[in-house]
Amino acid sequence: MSSPLLDLAGAVAGNGPDAPVAAHYGSFHGEQRSLESGEGFVDLSHRGVVRVTGPDRLTWLHSLTSQQLEGLAPGVPVMTLVLSPQGHVEHALYGVDDGEAFTAHVEPGTAPALAEWLDRMRFMMRVEVADVTAEVAVAWRPGSAPGSTPEGRYDLVPRTELTAYAAAVGDPAGTWAFEALRIARGEPRPGLDADHRTIPNEVGWIPRAVHLDKGCYRGQETVARVHTLGRPPRRLTLLHLDGSDNRLPEQGTPLVHGGREVGFVGSSARHHELGPIALALVKRAVPLDATLVADGIAAAQEVVVDPEVGLHVRPRLG
């Protein structure tokens, strides 16, 4: 469903999975600077939203996902993962509990599959699962906003109140600005920077989305083994792209080093200070100082995930 904020002055619709919301409102570099200064918000109302209610909700979700959720205090934001039995990431949930319900948002178009899977896993637990995307919209505010983490703050807004929310919180910024700052932080996006084979250790989701000391959950064995032994198969890296060619590589473009394919480009953007940048997944053995090539565009690497231990080592810049 298209966002009503596309009717705001200067709004230009995005493309791909972000088509239902604004890519920018006239100046995506200016919008980046505003967000970095702690002002404004980003319309992410195209994201899917799933709500879990019932007295067993946190204990139940704790047993199914990668994060410590038992005893989660109301209002505390959390990220958790649904993994396959082999430890591959199937869903990344960004959620919060309000004391009565746990509400999580996920990548656009993925809420129905997540809700269906969760519903099948209820068994005798006192929980109810609902896809509430049609009722609840998502917005993002910068890390300096009250109640924010360093990665920013996600607000859950009744969809009927989204226009009023926009008028109250400040000037809007589009997804181009949001994506540029996210990429610069080294923060991967499921479905773009991670594929169906991705394990949390490869993209720096330990410990942010994985609690290493909790009880058993699906996929735990793989995560624990790679964490203990180190050397994940691939690693997330930040690419500084050659800006002499006025284009960005498409998502999924193969990365080449020494005539061999060594990974793929995920999301890319034009940062107002860093220039053209991208996130990529590359084989662990690729030298950290190697120049890579994506569709004829040279790219220097900046380490995001340590190739030996699989942890996010790059500071998360605000």
C-alpha positions in Angstrom: 0.0 0.0 0.0 1.3 3.4 -0.9 2.0 5.9 1.8 -0.2 9.0 2.2 3.1 10.9 2.8 3.8 10.6 -1.0 1.3 13.5 -1.3 3.7 15.8 0.6 5.5 18.6 -1.3 8.5 17.3 -3.3 7.9 13.6 -2.6 9.4 11.3 -5.2 8.4 7.6 -4.9 11.1 5.0 -4.4 11.7 1.8 -6.4 12.0 -1.9 -5.8 10.8 -2.9 -2.3 10.8 0.7 -1.3 8.4 1.9 -4.0 5.4 2.6 -1.7 7.3 5.3 0.2 9.3 8.4 -0.7 12.9 8.0 -1.9 13.4 11.7 -1.3 11.6 15.1 -0.9 13.8 17.1 -3.2 17.3 17.0 -1.6 18.6 13.6 -0.4 22.0 15.1 0.6 20.3 17.8 2.6 18.0 15.1 4.1 21.0 13.1 5.2 22.5 16.1 7.0 19.2 16.8 8.7 19.0 13.2 10.0 22.7 13.3 11.1 21.9 16.4 13.1 19.1 14.6 14.9 16.2 16.2 13.0 13.3 14.8 11.1 12.0 11.3 10.4 11.8 8.7 7.7 8.6 7.1 6.5 9.0 3.3 6.5 5.3 2.6 6.5 5.8 -0.1 3.8 7.4 -2.4 6.3 5.4 -5.4 7.6 4.2 -5.5 11.1 3.3 -8.6 13.2 1.8 -8.5 16.7 1.9 -11.3 19.3 -0.4 -11.2 22.3 -1.1 -13.5 25.2 0.5 -14.2 28.6 3.1 -16.6 27.2 4.3 -14.4 24.3 7.8 -13.5 25.6 8.6 -17.0 26.9 7.4 -18.4 23.6 9.2 -16.0 21.4 12.3 -16.5 23.5 12.2 -20.2 22.7 11.8 -19.7 19.0 14.2 -16.8 18.2 17.8 -15.9 18.8 17.5 -13.1 21.4 17.0 -13.1 25.2 13.3 -12.1 25.5 12.2 -13.6 28.8 11.6 -10.7 31.2 11.9 -8.1 28.5 10.9 -4.7 30.0 8.1 -2.7 28.3 9.4 -0.1 25.9 12.8 -1.6 25.4 13.6 -2.0 21.7 15.1 -5.3 20.6 16.3 -7.2 17.5 15.9 -10.9 17.2 16.2 -13.5 14.4 14.2 -16.5 13.2 16.8 -19.0 11.9 16.5 -22.2 9.9 17.6 -25.4 11.5 21.0 -24.9 9.7 21.4 -21.4 11.3 20.5 -19.4 8.2 18.6 -16.1 8.7 14.9 -16.4 7.7 13.5 -13.3 9.4 15.0 -10.3 11.2 12.5 -8.8 13.7 12.8 -5.3 15.2 10.3 -5.2 18.1 9.1 -3.8 21.4 6.8 -5.1 24.1 4.3 -2.8 25.7 3.4 -5.0 28.6 0.4 -6.6 26.7 1.7 -7.3 23.2 5.0 -7.7 21.4 4.9 -5.8 18.1 7.7 -6.4 15.5 8.3 -4.9 12.1 10.1 -6.8 9.3 11.1 -6.3 5.6 8.3 -5.2 3.2 6.2 -8.1 2.1 7.5 -10.6 4.6 5.0 -10.2 7.4 2.4 -12.8 6.0 5.1 -15.5 5.9 6.4 -14.7 9.4 2.9 -14.6 10.9 2.0 -17.9 9.2 5.1 -19.6 10.6 4.6 -18.3 14.1 1.0 -19.3 14.0 2.0 -22.9 13.2 4.4 -22.9 16.1 1.9 -22.0 18.8 1.0 -25.5 19.9 -0.5 -25.2 23.5 1.0 -21.8 24.3 -1.3 -19.0 25.3 -0.5 -16.7 22.4 -2.2 -15.1 19.4 -0.4 -14.0 16.2 -1.7 -11.3 13.8 -0.4 -9.5 10.7 -1.3 -5.9 11.5 0.5 -4.2 8.6 -2.8 -2.7 7.5 -3.3 -1.1 10.9 0.2 -0.1 12.0 2.9 2.0 10.2 6.6 2.3 10.9 8.7 5.5 11.0 12.3 6.0 12.0 13.9 8.8 13.9 17.7 9.6 14.3 19.8 8.2 17.1 19.6 11.5 19.1 15.8 11.3 19.4 14.5 10.4 22.9 14.5 6.7 23.5 16.8 5.9 20.6 19.6 3.4 20.2 22.7 4.4 18.3 21.0 3.0 15.2 18.0 5.3 15.7 14.5 4.8 17.0 11.6 3.1 15.3 8.1 4.4 16.0 4.9 2.3 15.6 2.1 4.7 14.4 -1.5 3.9 13.8 -1.8 4.0 10.0 -4.7 6.4 10.2 -2.6 8.8 12.2 0.5 8.8 10.0 -0.1 12.2 8.4 -0.7 13.8 11.8 2.5 12.1 13.1 4.5 13.6 10.2 3.2 17.1 10.9 4.1 16.8 14.6 7.7 15.3 14.5 9.4 17.5 11.8 10.6 17.5 8.2 10.5 14.2 6.4 13.5 12.5 4.8 13.4 9.8 2.2 14.7 6.2 2.1 17.7 7.3 0.0 19.0 9.4 3.0 18.0 6.6 5.4 19.8 3.9 3.3 23.0 6.0 2.9 23.3 6.5 6.7 22.5 2.8 7.4 25.1 1.6 4.9 27.7 4.0 6.4 27.0 2.5 9.8 27.7 -1.0 8.4 24.1 -2.1 9.3 22.9 -4.9 6.9 19.4 -5.1 5.6 17.8 -8.6 5.2 17.0 -9.5 1.7 19.5 -7.0 0.2 22.8 -7.4 2.1 22.0 -11.0 3.3 20.9 -13.9 1.2 19.3 -17.3 2.0 22.6 -18.8 3.2 23.5 -16.0 5.6 24.3 -16.9 9.2 24.3 -14.1 11.9 28.1 -14.4 12.4 28.8 -13.2 8.8 26.9 -9.9 9.0 27.7 -8.7 12.5 24.4 -9.6 14.2 26.2 -10.9 17.2 25.5 -9.8 19.9 23.0 -7.3 18.6 20.4 -9.9 17.6 21.8 -13.0 19.1 22.2 -13.7 22.8 25.0 -16.3 23.2 24.1 -17.4 26.7 20.4 -18.2 26.3 18.8 -21.6 26.0 18.3 -23.7 22.9 16.6 -22.3 19.8 16.4 -23.3 16.2 19.7 -22.8 14.5 21.7 -22.3 17.7 24.2 -25.0 17.0 25.6 -23.4 13.9 25.8 -20.0 15.5 27.5 -21.3 18.6 30.0 -23.4 16.7 31.1 -20.6 14.3 31.3 -18.2 17.3 33.4 -20.7 19.3 35.7 -21.7 16.5 35.7 -18.4 14.6 36.3 -18.0 10.8 32.8 -17.6 9.4 32.5 -18.5 5.7 31.9 -14.9 4.6 32.1 -11.4 6.0 30.2 -8.2 5.6 32.4 -5.3 4.2 31.8 -1.7 3.4 32.8 -0.8 -0.1 34.1 2.7 -1.1 33.2 2.8 -4.8 35.1 4.6 -7.5 33.0 7.6 -8.2 34.4 8.5 -11.6 31.7 6.4 -13.3 28.4 8.0 -12.4 26.4 4.9 -11.4 26.0 2.4 -8.6 26.2 -1.4 -9.0 22.8 -3.1 -8.8 22.0 -5.3 -5.8 23.3 -8.8 -6.4 26.1 -7.7 -8.7 29.0 -10.2 -8.4 32.3 -9.0 -6.8 35.4 -10.1 -8.6 39.0 -10.3 -7.4 41.9 -11.8 -9.3 39.5 -13.0 -12.1 37.3 -14.9 -9.6 33.9 -14.2 -8.2 34.3 -13.7 -4.4 31.0 -12.3 -3.3 28.1 -10.0 -4.2 27.1 -6.3 -3.7 24.1 -5.7 -1.5 22.7 -2.2 -1.0 24.4 0.9 -2.3 23.9 4.7 -2.0 25.5 8.1 -2.4 26.6 9.4 1.0 26.9 13.1 1.4 30.5 12.8 2.8 31.8 9.4 1.9 30.6 9.4 -1.8 29.3 6.2 -3.4 29.3 3.3 -0.9 27.8 -0.1 -0.7 27.7 -3.1 1.6 28.8 -6.5 0.3 29.2 -10.1 1.4 32.6 -11.5 0.5 34.4 -14.8 1.1 36.4 -14.7 4.4 39.7 -15.4 2.7 39.6 -12.3 0.5 42.4 -10.0 1.7 41.2 -7.0 3.6 43.2 -4.6 1.5 42.2 -6.1 -1.9 40.5 -3.9 -4.4 37.4 -5.5 -5.7 35.5 -4.9 -8.9 31.7 -4.8 -9.3 30.4 -4.5 -12.9 33.5 -2.6 -13.9 33.5 -0.3 -10.8 36.6 -0.5 -8.6 35.9 -0.8 -4.8 38.1 -0.5 -1.8 37.1 -2.3 1.4 36.5 -1.0 4.9 36.2 -3.8 7.5 32.8 -4.2 9.1 32.9 -7.8 10.3 36.1 -9.3 11.6 36.9 -12.3 9.3 38.3 -14.4 12.2 35.6 -14.0 14.9 32.5 -12.8 13.0 31.9 -9.7 15.1 30.9 -6.2 14.1 34.1 -4.2 14.5 33.3 -0.9 12.8 31.9 1.9 15.0 28.2 2.5 14.4 28.4 6.1 13.4 25.4 8.2 14.4 
